[in-house]
């Protein structure tokens, strides 16, 4: 009986180890950028001609992709809504690598933007060749809490232009209108693009931990 239990548990252990190995390989091989965009406080652009309000000053930003939706989230140096005309513009480079700002910000590449507003509305505007019509985000897609504003966008609205969705690059710039660059308060990153975070490795690690606990529990009760 003892030998049978040992063999049975050995089989279970081998199976679990195979699953754990696959999970670890998945975490390490997938494009994961766990660190958020960290931006200095009070670093308003010298060219900005609007109010230096905290809600226009990015402190932290990140985009998550779960395979279905993109979540655009940012934290600011003041409560969202302080500046009524504020717009939170996320530029997304889906593969065209276009320098739409030219010499003003050559490192900020994008071909589509996601605009989030303090009134909980949002719009997607496509700048790629043969662009699709503007899309208004569904009610509930944009949320605000204190100094945080977040928008959830289906990947269907951000169709690839050469890159896999997991390889998209992003940049955030709060502004007070869409007329000219003098309305842009800040860039995060300052003159670059950042990867999206995908997948969130914590969920895989939690699953791995649960499977390992199951193995240890079965060994103790054998």
Beta strands, then each sheet from edge to edge (+ up, - down):
strand 1: 37-38
strand 2: 58-65
strand 3: 69-76
strand 4: 87-93
strand 5: 112-117
strand 6: 122-126
strand 7: 135-136
strand 8: 142-145
strand 9: 148-154
strand 10: 169-175
strand 11: 194-195
sheet 1: 1+ 2- 3+ 9- 8+
sheet 2: 7+ 6- 5+ 4- 10+ 11-
end
